[in-house]
Amino acid sequence: MTLTVRLDPELERELDAACKRRRTTKSAVVTGLIEEFVAREPEATSYQVAARLGVVGTDRSGPRDKAANAKKYLRRALRAKHRR
């Protein structure tokens, strides 16, 4: 896969210098950083994603029909989140 990253000129010079000192490539550095990032990022279950969006939760103050109308509430939460 090809990935394009835009860096400001100063950061690019610093990256080039660091890669030369360590005798590695920019691709190896970026790949290593992405691997570390992905390893630290926990996988979320669909329930956790829905809880973050406010569709499900432990509070009992919300609508009682969440299970029956889950799609409606998920759409509403997504629209609210991405509303401009």
C-alpha positions in Angstrom: 0.0 0.0 0.0 1.2 3.5 -0.7 0.6 6.2 1.9 1.3 9.9 1.3 2.1 12.1 4.3 2.5 15.9 4.1 5.2 17.3 6.4 6.3 20.8 6.8 9.8 21.3 5.3 11.5 21.6 8.7 10.0 18.4 10.0 11.0 16.6 6.8 14.6 17.8 7.2 14.6 16.6 10.8 13.2 13.2 9.7 15.8 12.8 6.9 18.6 13.6 9.4 17.3 11.2 12.0 16.9 8.4 9.4 20.5 9.0 8.2 21.8 8.8 11.7 19.9 5.6 12.4 20.6 4.2 8.9 17.0 3.5 8.3 14.3 4.6 5.8 11.4 7.0 6.3 9.1 4.1 5.4 10.5 1.9 8.1 10.1 4.7 10.7 6.5 5.4 9.7 5.6 1.7 9.5 7.0 1.2 13.0 5.1 4.1 14.4 1.8 2.9 12.8 2.4 -0.6 14.2 2.9 0.8 17.7 -0.2 3.0 17.4 -2.4 0.1 16.2 -1.1 -2.2 18.9 -2.1 0.4 21.6 -5.5 1.0 20.1 -8.0 -1.4 21.7 -10.6 -3.0 19.5 -14.1 -1.8 20.3 -17.1 -4.0 20.3 -20.2 -2.8 18.5 -21.8 -2.3 21.9 -18.9 0.0 23.0 -19.2 2.0 19.8 -23.0 2.3 20.3 -22.4 3.3 24.0 -20.0 6.1 22.8 -22.7 7.4 20.5 -25.3 7.3 23.2 -27.5 4.7 21.6 -27.1 2.2 24.5 -26.0 2.7 28.1 -26.6 1.9 31.7 -28.8 4.9 32.5 -32.5 4.1 32.5 -33.6 7.7 31.8 -33.7 7.3 28.0 -36.3 5.8 25.7 -37.5 2.3 26.7 -37.7 1.1 23.1 -34.0 1.2 22.2 -33.8 -2.4 21.2 -36.9 -2.2 19.0 -35.8 1.0 17.4 -32.0 0.7 17.5 -31.5 1.8 13.9 -33.6 4.9 14.4 -31.5 5.9 17.4 -28.2 5.0 15.8 -29.1 7.2 12.8 -30.1 10.0 15.0 -26.9 9.8 17.0 -24.7 9.6 13.9 -26.5 12.6 12.3 -26.0 14.6 15.5 -22.4 13.7 15.7 -21.7 14.6 12.0 -24.0 17.7 11.8 -22.2 20.7 10.6 
